[in-house]
Amino acid sequence: MASRIVATYDYTDAAGQLLYQVCRFDPKDFRPRYPDGAGGWIWKKHPSQVLYRLPEVLEAAIVFVVEGEKDVEKLREHGFVATTNAGGAKAHWLPQYTDALRGREVILIPDDDVPGRQRAAAIARALLGHVARLTALELEDSKDIAEWFDRGHSDVELIACIEEVTHAS
């Protein structure tokens, strides 16, 4: 079976200009590409890496950080501002990502697996002392936030979970 693109996720600069895309394929695979300036694509990682949905992140006081673009889009469907970095759990968290989140309230929701929790811990270490508030929320019964919402949970439940975690600490 030939792979085909099933989703493209645009990564833009602060002004909203396209820098690169992450393409999701079926069967499941992800590949980055950026415009070649002549109407085509260069199929490799762009030299300037930014957070997904950067213009929204820069405007928001509260930002969710999740592992994948699908999770970002699911949170956006429920009215939240969310972001991720390209490359999944194994991608390094870069200083410019911390800079983009500086002074904001950040809610980390890791995927429910070892790489997801390790990634969240690394991001938390990078953000400590740079953000206004940092909350880590591990979801019960779901591998990620998209699945959690798909199982019938609501945005009101998510807010209640966050409040429970922040008041417990």
N, C-alpha and C positions, 0 to 999 in steps of 0.2 A: 504494500500500500504506500503510495506516494504521500509525503507530508504536505500539508497545506496550511496557509496562514488562517487562523480563526479569530485573531484579535491583534490589533496594533495599539501600543501605548506610547503616546507622544511625550517626550521630555523636552521642555522648553527653557529658555533663559527667563530672567525675571520679567522681561517685557512681553513674554509669550511667543517669542520666535522659536520655531522648531530647531532643536539641536540634533536630536536623534530619536529613534523609536526602538522599542523592544517588541519583537514580533513573537506571538504565541502560536505554536504549530500544533496540529493534530496529525499523528500521535504527539503527546505532550513533549514539547521542547521549546526553548526560548533562544532567540538570536537577536543581537543588536545590529542596527544599521543606521547610517546617516546619509543625508543627501550629498551627491557628488558634485552638485552645482550645475549639472547638465541634464537634469531630469531623471537621473538614475540613482542607484544606491551603492554605498560602500558597506559591505557586510562585515563590519567589525566594530569594536567598542570605540565610541567617540572620545577624543582626547580630553574634553571638558565634561566631567560627570557632575550632574545636579540631582536634586531630589525630584521625584515625580510630583507633578502638579505644583511646581515651585511658585508661580504667581499667587495661587490660593494660600499656600503656606505662609508667604510673606505678609499677607493681609490678615491672617487669623491670630487670635489670642490663644486658642486651644487647638492643638494638632495631635491627631492620632498617628502613631508610627506602627506600621504593620509590615509583614514580610513580602507581600506581592501586590502587583497592580490590581488583580482581581479583588483583593481585600479592600484596597483603597476605593475602588469603584463601588463596592457594596456599601461601605460606610457613607460615601457621597450620596447614594440613593436614599439614605436615611437622614440626610441633612448635616452630616459631620464633615469637617475638613480633615483629610488624611493624606499621608505620603508614605513612600518607600524609596529605597534606592535600587537601581538596576542590579541584577545578578543574583538575587535570592539570598539564602542564609549564608552562603559562603563568601559573598562579596564584602569587601572591607568597608567599614564606616569611615568616611573621609572628613577631614577638618571642615571643608566647606558645608557639609551637611549640618554639623554642629553650629556653624555660624548662622545658617539659615533659620535654625530653631532657637537661637539665642533670645532669652527673655520671655519665651512663650511657656505656656503650660503644655506639657507633653504627656500623652498617655500611650504607653507601649503595650501592644497586645501581640505577644509572640505566638507563632504556630505551636501546636501542642506536640512537639517532638524535641529530641535533644538538640539538633542544629538550631531550631527556632529559639529555644531557651538560651542557648549559648550566644546567639546573635543578639537577643534582647539584653543579655548581661553586658556584652561588649558595648552596645549602644548606650546603655545606662551609665556605664563608666565614662564614656566620652561626653555625655551630656551633663553629668553632675557638676554643679557649680556654674553652669552656663545657662540653664533654663530656670524659669520662675518656679516651676513645680514639676516633679517627675513622678508619675504613677505607673506601676507595672500591674497589668491585669491579666491573669491567666484564666482562660475560659474552661469551664467544666464541659464535658460531653461533646466537644467539637474540635476538629483539627485546626480550624482557623475561624476568623470572624465571619467570613462569607458563609461557611457551613453553619455557624451558630445562628445567623439570621435565617438561613434557609430551613432550619429546624423549627422556625416559628417564633423565635425570640424577637423582641421589639426594641426600638430605640429607647423607650422609657425604661425597659429592663436594663439596658446597657448603662444608662445614666445611674440607675439605682446600684448596679454592681460597682461602678466607679466610686460613687459616694460611700458605699460600704467599705471599700478598700481604703479610701483616703481618711475616713473617720476612724478606722481601726488602727491606723499608724500614728 
